[in-house]
């Protein structure tokens, strides 16, 4: 029983170290995926804004429906601006990572 303990301890201390280049590549790819998702959300929100705008300017509509659509439009526009801010931040971060490049092997 005592012979198994040092082997287990040695296995835990000799865990394979993560390659910094592979870690950088994985983090950069994760950032690209996040950026793609944000751009997709931006497109969907823009389409939603277009649909709401069409409801506002429908020739046959009630005042309450128009007011409700205008409230929804305001909310969607705020959401769109927040998405655009996140996209801008993610693009800046991605650009900085790509310009810096992966860590150099030592």
C-alpha positions in Angstrom: 0.0 0.0 0.0 2.9 2.4 0.7 4.4 1.7 -2.7 1.3 3.0 -4.5 1.3 6.4 -2.7 4.6 7.7 -4.1 3.6 6.7 -7.6 0.3 8.6 -7.3 2.1 11.6 -5.9 4.6 11.6 -8.7 1.8 11.4 -11.3 0.0 14.4 -9.9 3.2 16.5 -9.7 4.2 15.5 -13.3 0.9 16.6 -14.9 1.6 17.7 -18.5 2.1 21.4 -18.7 -0.1 23.3 -21.1 1.7 24.6 -24.1 1.5 28.4 -24.0 1.1 28.6 -27.8 -1.8 26.1 -27.7 -3.4 28.0 -24.9 -3.0 31.3 -26.9 -4.6 29.6 -30.0 -7.5 28.3 -27.9 -8.2 31.6 -26.3 -8.0 33.5 -29.6 -10.4 31.0 -31.2 -12.8 31.4 -28.3 -12.6 35.2 -28.8 -13.4 34.8 -32.5 -16.4 32.5 -31.7 -17.6 35.1 -29.2 -17.3 37.8 -31.8 -19.2 35.8 -34.4 -22.0 35.2 -31.9 -22.2 38.9 -31.1 -22.3 39.8 -34.8 -25.2 37.3 -35.2 -27.0 38.8 -32.3 -26.5 42.3 -33.8 -28.0 41.2 -37.1 -31.0 39.6 -35.4 -31.5 42.7 -33.3 -31.3 44.9 -36.4 -34.0 42.7 -38.1 -36.1 43.0 -35.0 -35.8 46.8 -35.1 -36.9 46.7 -38.8 -39.9 44.7 -37.9 -40.9 47.0 -35.1 -40.4 50.0 -37.3 -42.7 48.5 -39.9 -45.3 48.0 -37.1 -45.0 51.6 -36.1 -45.6 52.9 -39.6 -48.4 50.4 -40.6 -51.2 52.5 -42.1 -53.9 50.7 -40.0 -52.9 50.6 -36.4 -54.2 51.9 -33.1 -52.5 54.5 -30.9 -51.8 51.9 -28.2 -50.2 49.4 -30.6 -48.1 52.2 -32.0 -47.0 53.3 -28.5 -46.2 49.7 -27.6 -44.1 49.3 -30.7 -42.3 52.5 -30.0 -41.4 51.3 -26.5 -40.2 48.0 -27.9 -38.2 49.9 -30.5 -36.4 51.9 -27.8 -35.5 48.8 -25.9 -34.2 47.1 -29.0 -32.1 50.1 -29.9 -30.5 50.2 -26.5 -29.8 46.4 -26.8 -28.3 47.0 -30.3 -26.0 49.7 -29.0 -24.9 47.5 -26.1 -24.1 44.7 -28.6 -22.2 47.1 -30.8 -20.1 48.2 -27.8 -19.3 44.6 -27.0 -18.4 43.9 -30.7 -16.1 46.9 -30.7 -14.4 45.8 -27.5 -14.0 42.2 -28.8 -12.6 43.3 -32.1 -10.1 45.5 -30.4 -9.1 42.7 -28.1 -8.8 40.3 -31.0 -6.7 42.7 -33.0 -4.4 43.3 -30.1 -3.9 39.6 -29.6 -3.2 39.0 -33.2 -0.7 41.8 -33.4 1.0 40.6 -30.3 1.1 37.0 -31.6 1.5 33.8 -29.7 4.1 33.6 -26.9 7.6 32.8 -28.0 9.0 29.4 -27.1 11.9 29.7 -24.7 
